[in-house]
Amino acid sequence: MYDAIVIGSGIGSLTTAGLLAGVAKKRVLVLEKHSAPGGLTHAFRRQGASWDVGLHYVGDMAPGTRPRQIFDYLTGGKLSWMQMPDSYDRFCLPKLGVNLDVPSDAGVYRQRLEAQFPKEKRALKRYFKDVARAYSWMTLNYVRQVVPQQVAPLVALAQKMHTSLACETTAHYMKRRFHNPALRTLLTTHWGDYGVEPERSAFVAHAMIVGHYMNGAWFPQGGSGQISRMVEEKIRSNGGEIRVSQSVEEILVQNGRAVGVRITDTSGTHPVTYEERAPIIVSGVGASETYNRLLPTQGSIGKLTEERRKTIARMGNGGTAVIVYLTLDHYPEGIDGSNIWINEGDGSQTPAELTTSLLNGTPQTAFVSFPGLKAGDQHATAEIVSFVEAGAFRTWEETMKGDRGNDYDLLKSTMARGLIALVDRTLPGFADAVRYEEVATPLSIEHYTSHSQGCFYGLPLTPQRFTAGLTTPETSIPGLFLTGQDAGFPGTVGATMAGWTSACRILGPKGYLQINQSLSSDPESACETSDPEPTQDPSHSAPRLSAQVVHADWLSPHIRDIVLKLPRSQEWNPGQYALIRVAPFEWRPYSLASASGESARFLIDVRTKGKGAAFARGLEPGDKVELQLPLGNFEIHSEDAENDEAPTRRRIFIATGSGIAPFCAAFEEGIRADELLIFGCANTDEDLTLRLETPIPPIIRCITRESSTTAFKGRVTDYLRTSGIDQSADYYVCGSPAMVADVRRVIRSGGGRVYCESF
């Protein structure tokens, strides 16, 4: 039995779990729905490049600040923070004739505003004072959560002095204080940092963001994905555990108290349902998700949470966005790592109007970030974020990821073209530098984070949220606490501070003093160096193993053939993958290219020049490798029905490059006479099928850059269009995301059934 179970592995959840495990030595279990921990601090990778899905910059991270103390403690001081350029934000408003670099000094910022708007000098002076007052109001809210109960009323009384200022709308404040509409638009251009437009947001939301960056902005070296893995080490070193691919279905309540959770393990090819118990349950998946899905809405618990559920419903939706992830050949001139806020309107556009413009391919607003520069990555990368209304993609809300149809794909392409063109008008040459793009919509965000309709900031920061008291980890159910954005404030630091307050409340009256003492200690001693393998039921989580390299060779100029000797025999199905530790706090997924047993084979493409490629290049027989397996539900079926006597559908395999790896495991288990492999590559030097010792079925080779009498000249999609689609077959496709998407469209347009896996 665990001391505490934490639902979700966002930064708020990890903070709470890390503090409970490290400070109080609680045995903590963290459950994450996704295949990797981190929530919105998660990073994803394509072709060696990486993008940070939720963290774009962080304030209040100078040494000695409370957020920095927390991060140093949770990571043992191993996480390095890189300070962004002095002017970390650029506001570009061409229609209003305004361009402003926001500096890392509040006094200089005020001077720049006064220089552009001299008639608003007195109002600007009052504005900065009001920002400080509203900021302190929210700070007192955190304090009120952690001080002894007898002191809390005094804190609430001090807070009350500025409640009216903090809880008026941002738009109302701006109209009350400033005469110049261009200045009002400029000051509120970055409302996307908290996800609620000025007409609905509380002024304290605006003030918290402005105050948060008064002393500049920071970014974690190596990207935000480092955070979750470092905190994971701390939790594990203190006897805790993080399980991925674990979907919490229900919070179990007995006698009015939270006592456990019911979980579906989706790490394997077939879901497994089980329960875990603990006296403390912490939900980091959002207030709405907790009250409306995880807890009963009927009976005594339903009555207990009814008013809170009604309040949440009345507040409406928070912010969501369309995001375009890009790799570039080079950075356009003038890019130094600063964020760029672009607004080609006049500030009068409603969210509905901005959404319509984006969907039509003529967006007016965007936030542009360059994560590669911020993280010190060798790959040139960019992200374009444009905010939309939550219901904009309702047409496809009942569809599954990867199966939303041609209209959805066309819409994504239209939005991407429009956003790239928008940025190009501000940064000439940007469009020409783009070499790869990937688009995420609110549906993508919901799929990976479980935030309803992709509203990744959680509950909207309206005045109603603050007046209703929805900024606390406390719930009306004993044993149940909240953490993360909905227990405090959005953003990385907001969620971290909520995780801190949640841990303080869980530990009771002495919790604050206990945690504060630990945070003040030497961070180097806060994280043990050992990483013991946890004792766990393999049916509930893929185990971590230490393996030895027994074979390491080159299959082609770019593909390494790696075989690991496992400490014991393991079972997996063709199509599953393993996570391999490629650096101290870096893990990469690789398809298993062999059948179950005591050896695991991997085919690793090293052209990406990332950490995984560098790791694979350097492997030699005898080296030790840490991995976790098996994971994934890309199952290669042998039957089309549960009845063993049912006729077997023909299997057609389609792969490019190392995408053949999961099929090798299937081929080892047996090949039928009617099966076919369609393999694509640029030339014969990269044709892995000529070098594999694994048996392969009859093959159609598709070669793009040379002619051969024994191969089809062209891409695999060209061959499929030429040969036609066999509607009686199951198609299995594995390769790059672009290749998989193209092949999937061709097969489905021909009436075929397809199973896909991208890497």
NORSUL-V121787 format. One record per backbone hydrogen bond with DSSP energy under -0.5 kcal/mol. NH is the residue of the N-H (numbers start at 1). CO is the residue of the C=O. E is the energy in kcal/mol with one decimal. If there is no record, write none. Layout:
BEGIN
nh->(NH & NH)
co->(CO & CO)
e->(E & E)
END
This chain:
BEGIN
nh->(2 & 3 & 4 & 5 & 6 & 7 & 8 & 8 & 14 & 15 & 16 & 17 & 18 & 19 & 20 & 21 & 22 & 23 & 24 & 24 & 26 & 28 & 29 & 30 & 31 & 32 & 32 & 38 & 41 & 42 & 44 & 46 & 49 & 51 & 53 & 53 & 54 & 56 & 58 & 60 & 65 & 68 & 69 & 70 & 71 & 72 & 73 & 74 & 75 & 76 & 77 & 78 & 80 & 82 & 83 & 84 & 88 & 88 & 89 & 90 & 91 & 92 & 92 & 93 & 93 & 96 & 97 & 97 & 98 & 100 & 102 & 102 & 103 & 106 & 109 & 110 & 111 & 112 & 113 & 114 & 115 & 116 & 117 & 120 & 121 & 124 & 125 & 126 & 127 & 128 & 129 & 130 & 131 & 132 & 133 & 134 & 135 & 136 & 137 & 138 & 139 & 140 & 141 & 142 & 143 & 144 & 145 & 145 & 146 & 146 & 147 & 151 & 152 & 153 & 154 & 155 & 156 & 157 & 158 & 159 & 160 & 161 & 161 & 162 & 163 & 166 & 167 & 168 & 170 & 171 & 173 & 174 & 175 & 176 & 177 & 178 & 181 & 184 & 185 & 186 & 187 & 188 & 189 & 191 & 192 & 193 & 194 & 195 & 196 & 200 & 201 & 202 & 203 & 204 & 205 & 206 & 207 & 208 & 209 & 210 & 211 & 212 & 213 & 213 & 214 & 216 & 218 & 219 & 221 & 222 & 223 & 226 & 227 & 228 & 229 & 230 & 231 & 232 & 233 & 234 & 235 & 236 & 237 & 238 & 238 & 239 & 240 & 241 & 243 & 245 & 246 & 247 & 247 & 248 & 249 & 249 & 250 & 251 & 252 & 252 & 254 & 257 & 258 & 259 & 260 & 261 & 262 & 263 & 264 & 265 & 265 & 266 & 266 & 272 & 274 & 276 & 278 & 279 & 280 & 281 & 282 & 283 & 284 & 284 & 290 & 291 & 292 & 293 & 294 & 295 & 302 & 303 & 304 & 305 & 306 & 309 & 310 & 311 & 312 & 313 & 314 & 315 & 316 & 316 & 320 & 322 & 323 & 324 & 325 & 325 & 326 & 327 & 328 & 329 & 335 & 339 & 340 & 341 & 342 & 342 & 343 & 344 & 354 & 355 & 356 & 357 & 358 & 359 & 360 & 361 & 362 & 366 & 367 & 368 & 369 & 373 & 374 & 375 & 376 & 377 & 381 & 382 & 383 & 384 & 385 & 386 & 388 & 392 & 393 & 394 & 396 & 397 & 399 & 400 & 403 & 408 & 409 & 410 & 411 & 412 & 413 & 414 & 415 & 416 & 417 & 418 & 419 & 420 & 421 & 422 & 423 & 424 & 425 & 426 & 426 & 427 & 430 & 433 & 433 & 434 & 434 & 435 & 436 & 438 & 440 & 444 & 445 & 446 & 447 & 448 & 449 & 450 & 452 & 454 & 455 & 456 & 457 & 458 & 462 & 463 & 465 & 466 & 467 & 468 & 469 & 470 & 471 & 475 & 478 & 478 & 480 & 481 & 482 & 483 & 484 & 487 & 488 & 489 & 494 & 495 & 496 & 497 & 498 & 499 & 500 & 501 & 502 & 503 & 504 & 505 & 506 & 507 & 508 & 511 & 514 & 515 & 516 & 517 & 518 & 519 & 520 & 521 & 525 & 526 & 536 & 538 & 540 & 541 & 543 & 545 & 547 & 547 & 548 & 549 & 550 & 551 & 553 & 555 & 555 & 556 & 560 & 561 & 562 & 562 & 563 & 564 & 565 & 566 & 566 & 570 & 576 & 577 & 578 & 579 & 580 & 580 & 581 & 582 & 582 & 583 & 586 & 588 & 590 & 592 & 593 & 597 & 600 & 602 & 604 & 604 & 605 & 606 & 609 & 614 & 615 & 616 & 617 & 618 & 619 & 619 & 622 & 623 & 625 & 627 & 628 & 629 & 631 & 632 & 635 & 636 & 637 & 644 & 646 & 650 & 652 & 653 & 654 & 655 & 656 & 657 & 659 & 660 & 661 & 663 & 664 & 664 & 665 & 666 & 667 & 668 & 669 & 669 & 670 & 675 & 676 & 677 & 678 & 679 & 679 & 680 & 681 & 686 & 687 & 688 & 690 & 691 & 692 & 700 & 701 & 702 & 703 & 703 & 704 & 705 & 711 & 712 & 714 & 714 & 719 & 720 & 721 & 722 & 723 & 724 & 727 & 729 & 730 & 731 & 731 & 732 & 733 & 734 & 735 & 740 & 741 & 742 & 743 & 744 & 745 & 746 & 747 & 748 & 749 & 750 & 751 & 752 & 753 & 755 & 757 & 759)
co->(277 & 27 & 27 & 280 & 29 & 282 & 6 & 31 & 10 & 11 & 12 & 13 & 14 & 15 & 16 & 17 & 18 & 19 & 19 & 20 & 20 & 26 & 4 & 241 & 6 & 30 & 243 & 9 & 38 & 39 & 51 & 49 & 46 & 44 & 42 & 51 & 40 & 54 & 218 & 212 & 62 & 60 & 65 & 66 & 67 & 68 & 69 & 70 & 71 & 73 & 72 & 75 & 78 & 219 & 81 & 217 & 86 & 102 & 102 & 339 & 100 & 90 & 341 & 91 & 98 & 93 & 93 & 94 & 93 & 91 & 89 & 100 & 101 & 214 & 105 & 106 & 107 & 108 & 109 & 110 & 111 & 112 & 113 & 117 & 118 & 120 & 121 & 122 & 123 & 124 & 125 & 126 & 127 & 128 & 129 & 130 & 131 & 132 & 133 & 134 & 135 & 136 & 137 & 138 & 139 & 140 & 141 & 142 & 142 & 143 & 143 & 148 & 148 & 149 & 151 & 151 & 152 & 153 & 154 & 155 & 156 & 157 & 158 & 159 & 160 & 162 & 163 & 165 & 201 & 198 & 169 & 170 & 171 & 172 & 173 & 174 & 179 & 180 & 181 & 182 & 183 & 184 & 186 & 188 & 189 & 190 & 191 & 191 & 191 & 197 & 197 & 461 & 168 & 166 & 202 & 202 & 203 & 204 & 205 & 206 & 207 & 208 & 209 & 210 & 211 & 213 & 58 & 82 & 80 & 375 & 220 & 223 & 224 & 224 & 225 & 226 & 227 & 228 & 229 & 230 & 231 & 232 & 233 & 234 & 235 & 236 & 235 & 28 & 30 & 34 & 32 & 245 & 264 & 246 & 247 & 262 & 262 & 294 & 250 & 260 & 257 & 254 & 478 & 252 & 252 & 276 & 250 & 274 & 247 & 263 & 272 & 245 & 264 & 265 & 263 & 261 & 259 & 2 & 3 & 479 & 5 & 481 & 7 & 282 & 286 & 287 & 288 & 289 & 289 & 290 & 298 & 299 & 300 & 301 & 302 & 305 & 306 & 307 & 308 & 309 & 310 & 311 & 312 & 313 & 388 & 386 & 440 & 384 & 323 & 438 & 382 & 436 & 380 & 433 & 332 & 88 & 368 & 90 & 340 & 366 & 92 & 364 & 350 & 351 & 352 & 353 & 354 & 355 & 356 & 358 & 357 & 342 & 385 & 340 & 383 & 370 & 370 & 371 & 372 & 372 & 379 & 326 & 369 & 324 & 367 & 322 & 320 & 389 & 390 & 391 & 393 & 394 & 396 & 403 & 400 & 404 & 405 & 406 & 407 & 408 & 409 & 410 & 411 & 412 & 413 & 414 & 415 & 416 & 417 & 418 & 419 & 420 & 421 & 422 & 423 & 423 & 427 & 429 & 430 & 430 & 431 & 327 & 327 & 325 & 323 & 441 & 441 & 442 & 443 & 444 & 445 & 446 & 450 & 451 & 452 & 454 & 319 & 455 & 460 & 200 & 462 & 462 & 463 & 464 & 466 & 465 & 469 & 480 & 256 & 476 & 477 & 281 & 473 & 283 & 495 & 484 & 485 & 494 & 490 & 491 & 492 & 493 & 494 & 495 & 496 & 497 & 498 & 499 & 500 & 501 & 502 & 503 & 505 & 508 & 510 & 511 & 512 & 513 & 514 & 515 & 516 & 518 & 522 & 523 & 534 & 536 & 537 & 537 & 629 & 627 & 545 & 625 & 565 & 623 & 563 & 563 & 561 & 553 & 559 & 559 & 604 & 553 & 560 & 602 & 551 & 600 & 548 & 564 & 598 & 597 & 573 & 631 & 590 & 628 & 578 & 588 & 626 & 580 & 586 & 586 & 583 & 580 & 578 & 576 & 601 & 570 & 564 & 562 & 560 & 602 & 603 & 558 & 606 & 610 & 611 & 612 & 613 & 614 & 615 & 616 & 549 & 620 & 547 & 545 & 579 & 543 & 577 & 267 & 633 & 574 & 635 & 642 & 643 & 728 & 730 & 676 & 732 & 678 & 734 & 680 & 656 & 657 & 658 & 660 & 660 & 661 & 661 & 662 & 663 & 664 & 665 & 666 & 667 & 672 & 651 & 698 & 653 & 677 & 700 & 655 & 702 & 683 & 684 & 686 & 687 & 688 & 688 & 677 & 699 & 679 & 701 & 712 & 681 & 682 & 708 & 701 & 703 & 712 & 715 & 716 & 717 & 718 & 719 & 720 & 725 & 726 & 650 & 729 & 753 & 652 & 755 & 654 & 757 & 736 & 737 & 738 & 739 & 740 & 741 & 742 & 743 & 744 & 745 & 746 & 748 & 747 & 729 & 731 & 733 & 735)
e->(-1.4 & -2.3 & -1.5 & -2.3 & -3.2 & -3.3 & -0.6 & -3.2 & -2.8 & -2.1 & -2.3 & -2.8 & -3.0 & -2.3 & -2.4 & -2.6 & -2.6 & -2.4 & -1.0 & -0.5 & -2.5 & -0.8 & -2.2 & -2.9 & -2.6 & -0.5 & -2.7 & -0.8 & -2.6 & -1.5 & -1.8 & -2.1 & -2.1 & -2.2 & -1.8 & -0.7 & -0.8 & -0.6 & -2.2 & -0.9 & -2.0 & -0.5 & -2.5 & -2.3 & -2.4 & -2.9 & -2.3 & -2.7 & -1.9 & -0.9 & -2.0 & -1.7 & -0.6 & -3.4 & -0.5 & -2.4 & -1.2 & -0.7 & -1.0 & -1.7 & -3.1 & -0.6 & -3.1 & -0.6 & -3.1 & -0.9 & -0.6 & -0.9 & -2.1 & -2.2 & -3.2 & -0.5 & -0.6 & -0.6 & -2.5 & -2.4 & -2.0 & -2.4 & -2.1 & -2.6 & -2.1 & -1.5 & -2.3 & -1.9 & -1.3 & -2.6 & -1.9 & -1.9 & -2.3 & -2.1 & -1.3 & -2.5 & -2.5 & -1.7 & -2.1 & -2.7 & -2.4 & -2.2 & -1.7 & -1.7 & -2.1 & -2.5 & -1.0 & -1.5 & -2.1 & -2.7 & -0.9 & -0.7 & -0.8 & -1.2 & -1.9 & -1.6 & -1.5 & -0.6 & -1.0 & -1.5 & -2.5 & -1.9 & -2.0 & -2.2 & -1.8 & -0.6 & -0.7 & -1.6 & -1.3 & -2.5 & -2.3 & -1.0 & -2.4 & -2.4 & -2.3 & -2.6 & -2.4 & -2.1 & -2.1 & -2.7 & -0.6 & -1.8 & -2.4 & -2.4 & -2.6 & -1.3 & -1.2 & -1.5 & -0.5 & -2.2 & -1.9 & -1.5 & -0.7 & -1.9 & -2.2 & -2.8 & -3.1 & -2.3 & -1.5 & -1.1 & -2.9 & -2.4 & -1.4 & -2.3 & -3.1 & -1.8 & -1.2 & -0.6 & -1.3 & -2.0 & -2.9 & -1.9 & -3.1 & -1.8 & -2.3 & -1.5 & -1.4 & -0.7 & -1.2 & -2.2 & -2.5 & -2.3 & -1.6 & -1.4 & -2.4 & -2.7 & -2.5 & -1.1 & -0.5 & -2.0 & -2.7 & -2.3 & -2.8 & -2.9 & -3.4 & -0.6 & -2.8 & -0.7 & -0.5 & -2.8 & -1.3 & -2.9 & -0.6 & -2.4 & -2.7 & -1.9 & -2.4 & -2.8 & -1.1 & -2.4 & -2.5 & -3.1 & -2.7 & -0.6 & -3.9 & -3.0 & -0.7 & -1.8 & -2.4 & -2.1 & -2.1 & -0.5 & -0.6 & -3.1 & -3.0 & -2.8 & -2.3 & -0.6 & -2.1 & -2.8 & -2.6 & -1.6 & -1.9 & -1.3 & -1.6 & -2.1 & -1.9 & -1.8 & -0.7 & -2.4 & -2.3 & -2.3 & -2.3 & -2.1 & -2.2 & -1.2 & -0.6 & -0.9 & -0.7 & -2.8 & -2.7 & -2.6 & -0.6 & -3.3 & -2.8 & -1.9 & -2.9 & -2.9 & -1.6 & -3.1 & -2.2 & -3.6 & -0.6 & -3.1 & -2.5 & -3.2 & -2.5 & -2.3 & -2.2 & -2.1 & -2.0 & -2.6 & -1.7 & -1.6 & -2.8 & -2.0 & -2.7 & -2.8 & -2.5 & -0.6 & -1.7 & -2.6 & -0.9 & -2.5 & -0.7 & -2.2 & -2.5 & -2.3 & -3.0 & -2.4 & -1.7 & -1.8 & -0.6 & -1.6 & -1.5 & -1.6 & -1.8 & -0.5 & -2.4 & -0.5 & -1.7 & -2.7 & -2.2 & -2.3 & -2.1 & -2.5 & -2.5 & -2.4 & -2.6 & -2.1 & -2.6 & -2.6 & -2.1 & -2.1 & -2.2 & -2.3 & -1.5 & -0.8 & -0.8 & -3.2 & -2.0 & -0.9 & -0.9 & -0.6 & -1.0 & -2.7 & -1.4 & -1.9 & -3.1 & -0.6 & -2.0 & -2.4 & -2.2 & -1.9 & -2.2 & -2.2 & -0.5 & -2.6 & -1.9 & -1.8 & -0.9 & -1.6 & -1.9 & -0.6 & -0.8 & -1.1 & -2.3 & -1.8 & -0.9 & -2.1 & -0.9 & -0.6 & -0.6 & -0.6 & -2.0 & -2.4 & -2.5 & -2.0 & -0.6 & -2.0 & -1.4 & -0.6 & -0.5 & -2.7 & -2.0 & -2.9 & -1.8 & -2.1 & -2.0 & -2.5 & -2.5 & -2.1 & -2.3 & -2.5 & -2.3 & -2.0 & -0.9 & -2.3 & -2.5 & -2.7 & -3.0 & -2.1 & -1.5 & -2.6 & -1.4 & -1.1 & -1.6 & -1.6 & -0.7 & -0.6 & -2.5 & -0.9 & -0.5 & -3.3 & -0.6 & -3.5 & -2.0 & -2.8 & -2.6 & -1.4 & -1.9 & -0.5 & -2.7 & -1.3 & -2.6 & -3.3 & -0.7 & -2.8 & -2.4 & -3.0 & -3.5 & -0.6 & -3.5 & -2.1 & -2.2 & -3.1 & -2.6 & -2.7 & -0.5 & -2.8 & -2.6 & -0.7 & -2.0 & -1.4 & -1.7 & -2.3 & -2.6 & -2.2 & -3.2 & -1.5 & -2.3 & -2.9 & -2.4 & -0.6 & -0.5 & -2.6 & -0.9 & -2.2 & -2.3 & -2.4 & -2.5 & -1.4 & -0.6 & -0.8 & -3.1 & -2.2 & -2.9 & -2.5 & -2.6 & -1.5 & -2.3 & -0.9 & -1.7 & -1.6 & -0.9 & -0.6 & -2.0 & -0.8 & -2.7 & -3.1 & -3.3 & -2.2 & -1.1 & -1.2 & -2.1 & -1.3 & -2.0 & -0.7 & -1.5 & -0.8 & -1.0 & -1.0 & -2.7 & -2.0 & -0.8 & -0.5 & -1.2 & -1.4 & -1.5 & -2.5 & -3.5 & -0.6 & -2.3 & -2.5 & -2.3 & -1.3 & -1.4 & -1.3 & -1.4 & -1.9 & -1.5 & -2.8 & -0.5 & -3.2 & -0.6 & -2.6 & -1.6 & -2.5 & -1.0 & -3.4 & -2.0 & -0.8 & -1.9 & -2.3 & -2.2 & -1.7 & -3.2 & -2.2 & -0.9 & -1.6 & -3.3 & -0.6 & -2.8 & -2.7 & -2.8 & -2.0 & -1.4 & -2.8 & -2.4 & -2.2 & -2.7 & -2.7 & -1.9 & -1.8 & -2.5 & -2.6 & -2.2 & -1.0 & -1.5 & -2.7 & -0.9 & -2.8 & -1.6 & -1.6)
END
